[in-house]
């Protein structure tokens, strides 16, 4: 009789606790279920849209992590946007400037900017670099046809020879167009001593003389 | 009959849970999302304005490179206070637009001082006439640099989309109907009181359950957002914007977490009181029954 009473008391206690925990939990689960069913499509869209703005592969500087691979047991890094990936040297005018991928204000204040819509050295097309006339590309005014330009990148050295120097209008985008052969196009504002928004661009075009095509580097990298 | 009664009580509690959730959201809109003072406060506490200053300086440095005009000519023309005031104006304008109080217009900086400084620079350095003709354009460019950094919300770029207008409408409705959510909550509680009139302690059980369930709906997403560090993962490389979004997101999370915890604690309190009262009532009934049995014997 005593045992029966004790077990009755215990089960009553258990059902009491069950009510205390069960009702809120049941309400919560049914609420979540209703919201999920009612707004599944919206939640799905919101999730995918949020993936555009919230990324896991972002480093502390808010930039996408760079891609690297091993070629000939040497670690070779392909640049992310805003990363420095080489230097351009023209010995004849004592010019040596760092090159950054991207030609926003940030990159142009640090060195020469590699136009994002153009190709990388070794890709067999137009490689476009921009720079300020009163800092990194100030010495471009002294270069001459036939001068050697060395573009030392994180994945190899590319040597070019200046083939053309011209002045174009500020809004002339022909210098940015892709080409069938590899050329290095460097440009800056012109006239060099102009105060204000300079109306023209001073363009130096170079032909590739020496350098490993990227395709070959990639093949080596993948072990083919 | 008893089952039907319980079902009705459950449905009312279920509705009460949503009413409480709506109340949290509605007050969130009033005190956080559609409240200009909130943005001014969190941005003021963060590094937002010092970062804006750096970015504007950076913009001027670039403009100086492009135009060959010394950076000081631009930077001395704009004070920190003017930038802050412009940013406040933009926040107020965005708030007014979201609350249907007026059209949104991005505030413009007064470029007169910029223009005068540029003109003085031209005169001092006896520069050619071509730059003189460009002064307005250069002053405008410099003004744009400031304006683009001082506008946290770029409403103009999204206002043309119907989805944004629907979003705005829904927010405004929720914002406008705070009193309604409070009234609905009160009415639902009143229904629970009326249905449980003979055993009022049960009202505490159902209200407490609704409070706990609604609080979990905000606490769990907040905990997930904190755990996954959502506020720190914005893929934006403009430092001021990143800091601003982080501060705002943390402000939002903080609100929902604190109201959620408050609702949860009140809910737990209701449950504890219910538990005590119920136990006391049961003991009382048991003693009465024993007394009655004894007297019967």
Boltz contact constraints between the chains, C-beta under 6 A:
constraints:
  - contact:
      token1: [A, 20]
      token2: [B, 271]
      max_distance: 6.0
  - contact:
      token1: [A, 23]
      token2: [B, 209]
      max_distance: 6.0
  - contact:
      token1: [A, 24]
      token2: [B, 209]
      max_distance: 6.0
  - contact:
      token1: [A, 24]
      token2: [B, 212]
      max_distance: 6.0
  - contact:
      token1: [A, 24]
      token2: [B, 213]
      max_distance: 6.0
  - contact:
      token1: [A, 27]
      token2: [B, 14]
      max_distance: 6.0
  - contact:
      token1: [A, 27]
      token2: [B, 17]
      max_distance: 6.0
  - contact:
      token1: [A, 27]
      token2: [B, 209]
      max_distance: 6.0
  - contact:
      token1: [A, 27]
      token2: [B, 213]
      max_distance: 6.0
  - contact:
      token1: [A, 28]
      token2: [B, 213]
      max_distance: 6.0
  - contact:
      token1: [A, 28]
      token2: [B, 216]
      max_distance: 6.0
  - contact:
      token1: [A, 31]
      token2: [B, 17]
      max_distance: 6.0
  - contact:
      token1: [A, 53]
      token2: [B, 234]
      max_distance: 6.0
  - contact:
      token1: [A, 53]
      token2: [B, 235]
      max_distance: 6.0
  - contact:
      token1: [A, 54]
      token2: [B, 233]
      max_distance: 6.0
  - contact:
      token1: [A, 55]
      token2: [B, 235]
      max_distance: 6.0
  - contact:
      token1: [A, 58]
      token2: [B, 235]
      max_distance: 6.0
  - contact:
      token1: [A, 62]
      token2: [B, 237]
      max_distance: 6.0
  - contact:
      token1: [A, 62]
      token2: [B, 242]
      max_distance: 6.0
  - contact:
      token1: [A, 63]
      token2: [B, 237]
      max_distance: 6.0
  - contact:
      token1: [A, 105]
      token2: [B, 62]
      max_distance: 6.0
  - contact:
      token1: [A, 109]
      token2: [B, 62]
      max_distance: 6.0
  - contact:
      token1: [A, 132]
      token2: [B, 65]
      max_distance: 6.0
  - contact:
      token1: [A, 134]
      token2: [B, 68]
      max_distance: 6.0
  - contact:
      token1: [A, 195]
      token2: [B, 68]
      max_distance: 6.0
  - contact:
      token1: [A, 195]
      token2: [B, 127]
      max_distance: 6.0
  - contact:
      token1: [A, 195]
      token2: [B, 131]
      max_distance: 6.0
  - contact:
      token1: [A, 196]
      token2: [B, 67]
      max_distance: 6.0
  - contact:
      token1: [A, 196]
      token2: [B, 131]
      max_distance: 6.0
  - contact:
      token1: [A, 196]
      token2: [B, 134]
      max_distance: 6.0
  - contact:
      token1: [A, 197]
      token2: [B, 67]
      max_distance: 6.0
